[in-house]
Amino acid sequence: MTAHQTIRPRPGVLDIAPYVGGESGVPGANRVIKLSSNENPFGPSPKAREAYLKAGETLGLYPDGGHQALRRAIAEVHGLEPGRIVCGAGSDELIALLCKAYAGAGDEVLYAQHGFLMYRLSALAAGATPVVAPERELTADIDALIGKLGERTKLVFLANPNNPTGTMVPEAEVARLAAALPPQALLVLDAAYAEYVRQPGHDGGTALVRARDNVVMTRTFSKVHGLAALRLGWAYAPEHVIDVMNRVRGPFNVTAPALAAGDAAIRDTGYVEHCAITNEVWRDWLGKEIRAAGFGVTPSHGNFLLVDTGGRAAEVDGHLKSRGLIVRRMEGYGLGGHLRISVGDEEGCRAVAHALRAFGGAA
Ligand SMILES: Cc1ncc(COP(=O)(O)O)c(C=O)c1O
């Protein structure tokens, strides 16, 4: 017997198909526009870039393991209690830590049919069983989720808006789900795209977290804040959950340049607003153009559009690639006939619209 037959990871680990991120290059193309990972086409606030560079002067020192300054900044900007915030290396890390801390062998982690892929991967990595609830019109169905709750449910993940569909569930429905949870289960509201939502008063789930002790909200600096490269996210949670997360996370899980840049980024609320408005303008424009080109588009609250190619995703993808436009294939989500296209800047949006019109529609 060789070592790889006798030394085995925990059950579930080998069921994980490693996460494949958005492509970033096209062989032979010298100029590409990357629209495959829902990044901010404008990058971060200049103030965040400046803070990042300044942090480069003290690379010999460990970061503040308590993330004090960043938690204070987040708390001030969002009107929250710093003691109920925990930071992570991207919200991916927070999702993984929640699974590691709360779900293990025999436990269930529930999410909607086209929920963000990391829920399944993190559940499997923790040894737990992923459970999927069907959606309705590419939107999480709260009754279906409630129908799957049981004694073994430990975590329920709901991205709102969801990636890759871009659809949302109304606040009252989210509250209904939280109220229906069995006593041992925690609801994780993944608000990675909350800043892009243009509904007045949308808070990503903050009020629900405050009102209950079984709801957590995760946020990221990778989207509207344009800091995907630095890997930074945060969660707002009841104190008992914060205590658990602080026990399972690495003592220096967030780097000093990320802490510094995140602090400056979150305080630059004008930049965030500008990016969200610009995204809305070009998302709506691009959606209309794609429909006019003959494709289906799911109305989106995020910085991306899910496009129905009528079963011609490979062809359309190839056509876009030949023009240096990189978008995301959706086979991993069971949406093989769709492509997900991030909302780029004006040049990127115009290039996509032009290419899709030239392709000639879905049918
Ligand atoms: C819904 C959702 N949640 C979480 C993440 C992870 O973001 P990050 O780990 O970069 O913070 C993403 C990234 O695409 C996402 O779409």
The ligand as an SDF file (V2000), in Angstrom:
LIG
                    3D

 16 16  0  0  0  0  0  0  0  0999 V2000
  -21.8210   35.8840   -2.7540 C   0  0  0  0  0  0  0  0  0  0  0  0
  -20.3590   35.9350   -2.4900 C   0  0  0  0  0  0  0  0  0  0  0  0
  -19.9280   35.7490   -1.2500 N   0  0  0  0  0  0  0  0  0  0  0  0
  -18.6190   35.7800   -0.9370 C   0  0  0  0  0  0  0  0  0  0  0  0
  -17.6660   36.0000   -1.9150 C   0  0  0  0  0  0  0  0  0  0  0  0
  -16.2360   35.9360   -1.5150 C   0  0  0  0  0  0  0  0  0  0  0  0
  -15.6550   37.1570   -1.5160 O   0  0  0  0  0  0  0  0  0  0  0  0
  -14.2230   37.4080   -0.8520 P   0  0  0  0  0  0  0  0  0  0  0  0
  -13.7020   36.1120   -0.3090 O   0  0  0  0  0  0  0  0  0  0  0  0
  -13.3810   37.9430   -1.9350 O   0  0  0  0  0  0  0  0  0  0  0  0
  -14.5010   38.3850    0.2440 O   0  0  0  0  0  0  0  0  0  0  0  0
  -18.0600   36.2090   -3.2350 C   0  0  0  0  0  0  0  0  0  0  0  0
  -17.0530   36.4060   -4.2840 C   0  0  0  0  0  0  0  0  0  0  0  0
  -17.2890   36.3640   -5.4470 O   0  0  0  0  0  0  0  0  0  0  0  0
  -19.4340   36.1650   -3.5230 C   0  0  0  0  0  0  0  0  0  0  0  0
  -19.8690   36.3330   -4.7730 O   0  0  0  0  0  0  0  0  0  0  0  0
  1  2  1  0
  2  3  1  0
  2 15  2  0
  3  4  2  0
  4  5  1  0
  5  6  1  0
  5 12  2  0
  6  7  1  0
  7  8  1  0
  8  9  2  0
  8 10  1  0
  8 11  1  0
 12 13  1  0
 12 15  1  0
 13 14  2  0
 15 16  1  0
M  END
$$$$
